[in-house]
Amino acid sequence: PNLATSLSNLGNQLAQTGRRSEALTAEQEAVEIRRRLAQDNPAAYEPNLAGSLSNLGIRLAEAGRR
């Protein structure tokens, strides 16, 4: 879970500096990790997965992939 958090934070920082492609990649990795975690323990990890999915949606929109 800490790696997913770090990747999500990295994605946000990269996006703020205009490095959108790298931000998208970082957020996609965070979503993948959180999906795996949520499969085993939905109650503990679905809220964070939802946050990562929201961030991923933002990164996709920034990349013109609405």
MMTF fields as JSON, N, C-alpha, C and O atoms, coordinates in Angstrom:
{
  "mmtfVersion": "1.0.0",
  "mmtfProducer": "UNKNOWN",
  "numBonds": 263,
  "numAtoms": 264,
  "numGroups": 66,
  "numChains": 1,
  "numModels": 1,
  "chainsPerModel": [1],
  "groupsPerChain": [66],
  "chainIdList": ["A"],
  "bondAtomList": [4, 2, 8, 6, 12, 10, 16, 14, 20, 18, 24, 22, 28, 26, 32, 30, 36, 34, 40, 38, 44, 42, 48, 46, 52, 50, 56, 54, 60, 58, 64, 62, 68, 66, 72, 70, 76, 74, 80, 78, 84, 82, 88, 86, 92, 90, 96, 94, 100, 98, 104, 102, 108, 106, 112, 110, 116, 114, 120, 118, 124, 122, 128, 126, 132, 130, 136, 134, 140, 138, 144, 142, 148, 146, 152, 150, 156, 154, 160, 158, 164, 162, 168, 166, 172, 170, 176, 174, 180, 178, 184, 182, 188, 186, 192, 190, 196, 194, 200, 198, 204, 202, 208, 206, 212, 210, 216, 214, 220, 218, 224, 222, 228, 226, 232, 230, 236, 234, 240, 238, 244, 242, 248, 246, 252, 250, 256, 254, 260, 258],
  "bondOrderList": [1, 1, 1, 1, 1, 1, 1, 1, 1, 1, 1, 1, 1, 1, 1, 1, 1, 1, 1, 1, 1, 1, 1, 1, 1, 1, 1, 1, 1, 1, 1, 1, 1, 1, 1, 1, 1, 1, 1, 1, 1, 1, 1, 1, 1, 1, 1, 1, 1, 1, 1, 1, 1, 1, 1, 1, 1, 1, 1, 1, 1, 1, 1, 1, 1],
  "groupList": [{"groupName": "PRO", "atomNameList": ["N", "CA", "C", "O"], "elementList": ["N", "C", "C", "O"], "formalChargeList": [0, 0, 0, 0], "bondAtomList": [1, 0, 2, 1, 3, 2], "bondOrderList": [1, 1, 2], "singleLetterCode": "P", "chemCompType": "L-PEPTIDE LINKING"}, {"groupName": "ASN", "atomNameList": ["N", "CA", "C", "O"], "elementList": ["N", "C", "C", "O"], "formalChargeList": [0, 0, 0, 0], "bondAtomList": [1, 0, 2, 1, 3, 2], "bondOrderList": [1, 1, 2], "singleLetterCode": "N", "chemCompType": "L-PEPTIDE LINKING"}, {"groupName": "LEU", "atomNameList": ["N", "CA", "C", "O"], "elementList": ["N", "C", "C", "O"], "formalChargeList": [0, 0, 0, 0], "bondAtomList": [1, 0, 2, 1, 3, 2], "bondOrderList": [1, 1, 2], "singleLetterCode": "L", "chemCompType": "L-PEPTIDE LINKING"}, {"groupName": "ALA", "atomNameList": ["N", "CA", "C", "O"], "elementList": ["N", "C", "C", "O"], "formalChargeList": [0, 0, 0, 0], "bondAtomList": [1, 0, 2, 1, 3, 2], "bondOrderList": [1, 1, 2], "singleLetterCode": "A", "chemCompType": "L-PEPTIDE LINKING"}, {"groupName": "THR", "atomNameList": ["N", "CA", "C", "O"], "elementList": ["N", "C", "C", "O"], "formalChargeList": [0, 0, 0, 0], "bondAtomList": [1, 0, 2, 1, 3, 2], "bondOrderList": [1, 1, 2], "singleLetterCode": "T", "chemCompType": "L-PEPTIDE LINKING"}, {"groupName": "SER", "atomNameList": ["N", "CA", "C", "O"], "elementList": ["N", "C", "C", "O"], "formalChargeList": [0, 0, 0, 0], "bondAtomList": [1, 0, 2, 1, 3, 2], "bondOrderList": [1, 1, 2], "singleLetterCode": "S", "chemCompType": "L-PEPTIDE LINKING"}, {"groupName": "GLY", "atomNameList": ["N", "CA", "C", "O"], "elementList": ["N", "C", "C", "O"], "formalChargeList": [0, 0, 0, 0], "bondAtomList": [1, 0, 2, 1, 3, 2], "bondOrderList": [1, 1, 2], "singleLetterCode": "G", "chemCompType": "PEPTIDE LINKING"}, {"groupName": "GLN", "atomNameList": ["N", "CA", "C", "O"], "elementList": ["N", "C", "C", "O"], "formalChargeList": [0, 0, 0, 0], "bondAtomList": [1, 0, 2, 1, 3, 2], "bondOrderList": [1, 1, 2], "singleLetterCode": "Q", "chemCompType": "L-PEPTIDE LINKING"}, {"groupName": "ARG", "atomNameList": ["N", "CA", "C", "O"], "elementList": ["N", "C", "C", "O"], "formalChargeList": [0, 0, 0, 0], "bondAtomList": [1, 0, 2, 1, 3, 2], "bondOrderList": [1, 1, 2], "singleLetterCode": "R", "chemCompType": "L-PEPTIDE LINKING"}, {"groupName": "GLU", "atomNameList": ["N", "CA", "C", "O"], "elementList": ["N", "C", "C", "O"], "formalChargeList": [0, 0, 0, 0], "bondAtomList": [1, 0, 2, 1, 3, 2], "bondOrderList": [1, 1, 2], "singleLetterCode": "E", "chemCompType": "L-PEPTIDE LINKING"}, {"groupName": "VAL", "atomNameList": ["N", "CA", "C", "O"], "elementList": ["N", "C", "C", "O"], "formalChargeList": [0, 0, 0, 0], "bondAtomList": [1, 0, 2, 1, 3, 2], "bondOrderList": [1, 1, 2], "singleLetterCode": "V", "chemCompType": "L-PEPTIDE LINKING"}, {"groupName": "ILE", "atomNameList": ["N", "CA", "C", "O"], "elementList": ["N", "C", "C", "O"], "formalChargeList": [0, 0, 0, 0], "bondAtomList": [1, 0, 2, 1, 3, 2], "bondOrderList": [1, 1, 2], "singleLetterCode": "I", "chemCompType": "L-PEPTIDE LINKING"}, {"groupName": "ASP", "atomNameList": ["N", "CA", "C", "O"], "elementList": ["N", "C", "C", "O"], "formalChargeList": [0, 0, 0, 0], "bondAtomList": [1, 0, 2, 1, 3, 2], "bondOrderList": [1, 1, 2], "singleLetterCode": "D", "chemCompType": "L-PEPTIDE LINKING"}, {"groupName": "TYR", "atomNameList": ["N", "CA", "C", "O"], "elementList": ["N", "C", "C", "O"], "formalChargeList": [0, 0, 0, 0], "bondAtomList": [1, 0, 2, 1, 3, 2], "bondOrderList": [1, 1, 2], "singleLetterCode": "Y", "chemCompType": "L-PEPTIDE LINKING"}],
  "groupTypeList": [0, 1, 2, 3, 4, 5, 2, 5, 1, 2, 6, 1, 7, 2, 3, 7, 4, 6, 8, 8, 5, 9, 3, 2, 4, 3, 9, 7, 9, 3, 10, 9, 11, 8, 8, 8, 2, 3, 7, 12, 1, 0, 3, 3, 13, 9, 0, 1, 2, 3, 6, 5, 2, 5, 1, 2, 6, 11, 8, 2, 3, 9, 3, 6, 8, 8],
  "groupIdList": [1, 2, 3, 4, 5, 6, 7, 8, 9, 10, 11, 12, 13, 14, 15, 16, 17, 18, 19, 20, 21, 22, 23, 24, 25, 26, 27, 28, 29, 30, 31, 32, 33, 34, 35, 36, 37, 38, 39, 40, 41, 42, 43, 44, 45, 46, 47, 48, 49, 50, 51, 52, 53, 54, 55, 56, 57, 58, 59, 60, 61, 62, 63, 64, 65, 66],
  "secStructList": [7, 2, 2, 2, 2, 2, 2, 2, 2, 2, 2, 2, 2, 2, 2, 2, 6, 6, 7, 2, 2, 2, 2, 2, 2, 2, 2, 2, 2, 2, 2, 2, 2, 2, 2, 2, 2, 2, 2, 2, 7, 2, 2, 2, 2, 2, 2, 2, 2, 2, 2, 2, 2, 2, 2, 2, 2, 2, 2, 2, 2, 2, 6, 6, 7, 7],
  "xCoordList": [0.812, 0.0, 0.851, 0.46, 2.009, 2.862, 3.43, 3.575, 3.747, 4.244, 3.163, 3.453, 1.937, 0.838, 0.657, 0.432, 0.755, 0.643, 1.775, 1.55, 2.967, 4.119, 3.972, 4.285, 3.5, 3.306, 2.233, 2.368, 1.174, 0.12, 0.639, 0.351, 1.399, 2.002, 2.973, 3.007, 3.748, 4.672, 3.907, 4.302, 2.813, 1.99, 1.486, 1.485, 1.056, 0.58, 1.701, 1.5, 2.866, 4.003, 4.446, 4.736, 4.495, 4.874, 3.877, 4.269, 2.606, 1.581, 1.746, 1.573, 2.079, 2.252, 3.432, 3.464, 4.399, 5.559, 5.409, 6.347, 4.223, 3.958, 4.409, 4.355, 4.845, 5.31, 4.139, 4.115, 3.174, 1.892, 1.994, 1.307, 2.823, 2.96, 3.504, 3.013, 4.507, 5.079, 4.087, 4.033, 3.313, 2.304, 1.246, 0.809, 0.841, -0.147, 0.38, -0.342, 1.615, 2.216, 2.267, 1.931, 2.68, 2.759, 1.382, 1.237, 0.383, -0.961, -1.535, -2.25, -1.24, -1.694, -1.096, -1.778, 0.158, 0.803, 0.158, -0.04, -0.16, -0.813, -2.168, -2.522, -2.92, -4.232, -4.08, -4.842, -3.11, -2.893, -2.608, -3.168, -1.749, -1.418, -2.653, -2.931, -3.374, -4.536, -5.658, -6.415, -5.779, -6.778, -6.445, -7.328, -5.169, -4.755, -5.031, -5.531, -4.709, -4.949, -6.446, -6.85, -7.255, -8.7, -9.344, -10.375, -8.765, -9.316, -9.24, -10.166, -8.146, -7.955, -8.656, -9.066, -8.795, -9.392, -10.121, -9.616, -11.312, -12.037, -12.302, -12.159, -12.678, -13.019, -11.837, -12.008, -10.66, -9.472, -8.942, -8.401, -9.089, -8.37, -9.233, -8.707, -10.534, -11.357, -11.395, -11.415, -11.406, -11.386, -10.146, -10.251, -8.992, -7.78, -7.8, -7.31, -8.368, -8.511, -9.385, -9.083, -10.452, -11.331, -10.578, -10.764, -9.746, -8.939, -7.971, -7.792, -7.351, -6.409, -7.131, -6.616, -8.32, -9.09, -9.497, -9.513, -9.82, -10.139, -8.929, -9.04, -7.772, -6.546, -6.223, -5.782, -6.442, -6.187, -7.097, -6.661, -8.34, -9.267, -8.786, -8.905, -8.252, -7.713, -6.522, -6.423, -5.622, -4.428, -4.815, -4.211, -5.82, -6.283, -6.883, -6.649, -7.649, -8.242, -7.152, -7.25, -6.123, -5.019, -4.295, -3.732, -4.324, -3.67, -4.606, -4.254, -5.795, -6.747, -7.513, -8.11, -7.496, -8.169, -9.391, -9.437, -10.361, -11.571, -12.401, -13.47],
  "yCoordList": [-1.214, 0.0, 1.272, 2.282, 1.223, 2.412, 2.724, 3.891, 1.701, 1.929, 2.584, 3.505, 2.127, 2.731, 4.196, 5.041, 4.49, 5.883, 6.722, 7.836, 6.193, 6.927, 7.162, 8.243, 6.152, 6.306, 7.345, 8.134, 7.337, 8.327, 9.738, 10.668, 9.891, 11.195, 11.616, 12.779, 10.666, 10.96, 11.416, 12.374, 10.727, 11.129, 12.555, 13.307, 12.927, 14.296, 15.312, 16.358, 15.001, 15.919, 16.04, 17.136, 14.916, 14.946, 15.765, 16.533, 15.6, 16.356, 17.853, 18.65, 18.228, 19.649, 20.265, 21.473, 19.432, 19.952, 19.764, 20.016, 19.319, 19.184, 17.863, 17.692, 16.948, 15.648, 14.664, 13.714, 14.923, 14.225, 12.748, 11.93, 12.392, 10.987, 10.16, 9.067, 10.685, 9.995, 9.956, 8.979, 11.016, 11.066, 9.995, 9.328, 9.836, 8.824, 7.422, 6.593, 7.165, 5.854, 5.56, 4.456, 6.531, 6.341, 6.05, 5.173, 6.776, 6.578, 5.241, 4.601, 4.809, 3.491, 2.389, 1.424, 2.535, 1.55, 1.544, 0.483, 2.71, 2.788, 2.091, 1.377, 2.29, 1.648, 0.132, -0.59, -0.35, -1.8, -2.398, -3.435, -1.754, -2.243, -2.218, -3.182, -1.136, -1.013, -1.963, -2.413, -2.274, -3.266, -4.635, -5.339, -5.001, -6.292, -6.312, -7.304, -5.226, -5.158, -5.239, -5.917, -4.55, -4.525, -5.881, -6.189, -6.686, -8.029, -8.857, -9.602, -8.726, -9.518, -8.926, -9.663, -7.615, -6.964, -5.694, -4.588, -5.854, -4.697, -3.593, -2.411, -3.965, -2.948, -2.047, -0.855, -2.605, -1.827, -1.004, 0.083, -1.508, -0.884, -0.23, 0.516, -0.49, 0.141, 1.663, 2.315, 2.27, 3.736, 4.328, 5.317, 3.73, 4.226, 3.931, 4.73, 2.783, 2.475, 3.52, 3.963, 3.91, 4.94, 6.246, 6.905, 6.617, 7.835, 7.731, 8.682, 6.579, 6.39, 6.388, 6.915, 5.799, 5.809, 7.235, 7.593, 8.03, 9.431, 10.166, 10.907, 9.952, 10.575, 10.089, 10.869, 8.803, 8.264, 8.932, 9.253, 9.138, 9.836, 11.238, 11.683, 11.92, 13.268, 13.197, 13.986, 12.257, 12.116, 11.745, 12.238, 10.878, 10.516, 11.731, 11.937, 12.524, 13.731, 14.709, 15.321, 14.856, 15.739, 15.259, 16.053, 13.935, 13.362, 13.346, 12.826, 13.918, 13.964, 12.668, 12.448, 11.816, 10.519, 10.509, 9.776, 11.315, 11.42, 10.194, 10.077],
  "zCoordList": [0.0, 0.0, 0.0, -0.584, 0.652, 0.682, -0.696, -1.059, -1.456, -2.812, -3.663, -4.427, -3.543, -4.3, -3.929, -4.796, -2.646, -2.192, -2.773, -3.244, -2.738, -3.279, -4.783, -5.282, -5.493, -6.937, -7.245, -8.18, -6.453, -6.652, -6.377, -7.13, -5.303, -4.992, -6.1, -6.499, -6.582, -7.677, -8.912, -9.577, -9.215, -10.359, -10.236, -11.211, -9.036, -8.812, -9.009, -9.627, -8.486, -8.63, -10.088, -10.566, -10.784, -12.197, -13.013, -13.891, -12.724, -13.446, -13.22, -14.142, -11.998, -11.69, -12.431, -12.665, -12.797, -13.53, -15.031, -15.787, -15.468, -16.899, -17.503, -18.721, -16.688, -17.193, -17.164, -16.38, -18.042, -18.006, -18.346, -17.734, -19.294, -19.668, -18.509, -18.228, -17.852, -16.693, -15.525, -14.779, -15.378, -14.323, -14.557, -13.619, -15.803, -16.15, -15.842, -15.288, -16.195, -15.928, -14.437, -14.011, -13.648, -12.197, -11.616, -10.765, -12.069, -11.527, -11.962, -11.192, -13.169, -13.618, -12.747, -12.402, -12.4, -11.53, -10.141, -9.55, -9.634, -8.323, -8.358, -7.42, -9.422, -9.555, -9.605, -8.962, -10.356, -10.441, -9.066, -8.709, -8.307, -6.965, -6.071, -5.358, -6.114, -5.228, -5.626, -4.766, -6.906, -7.321, -6.723, -6.231, -6.771, -6.19, -4.689, -4.159, -4.013, -2.572, -2.253, -1.308, -3.041, -2.803, -3.051, -2.452, -3.909, -4.127, -2.854, -2.533, -2.141, -0.924, 0.293, 1.189, 0.332, 1.495, 1.051, 1.24, 0.461, -0.073, 0.95, 0.638, 2.143, 3.145, 3.464, 3.72, 3.449, 3.8, 2.631, 2.838, 1.403, 0.293, -0.789, -1.615, -0.806, -1.834, -1.748, -2.792, -0.548, -0.516, -1.204, -1.93, -0.976, -1.633, -3.124, -3.922, -3.509, -4.927, -5.603, -6.712, -4.949, -5.512, -5.734, -6.757, -4.8, -4.946, -6.106, -6.867, -6.236, -7.348, -8.69, -9.675, -8.729, -9.974, -10.355, -11.532, -9.353, -9.612, -10.181, -11.158, -9.555, -10.063, -11.47, -12.314, -11.72, -13.051, -14.075, -15.18, -13.716, -14.616, -14.955, -16.097, -13.978, -14.203, -15.15, -16.09, -14.903, -15.751, -17.183, -18.135, -17.34, -18.679, -19.391, -20.582, -18.663, -19.255, -19.684, -20.748, -18.867, -19.217, -20.471, -21.225, -20.678, -21.857, -23.066, -24.124, -22.9, -24.007, -24.21, -25.264, -23.203, -23.288, -22.375, -21.386, -22.714, -21.902, -22.085, -21.487]
}
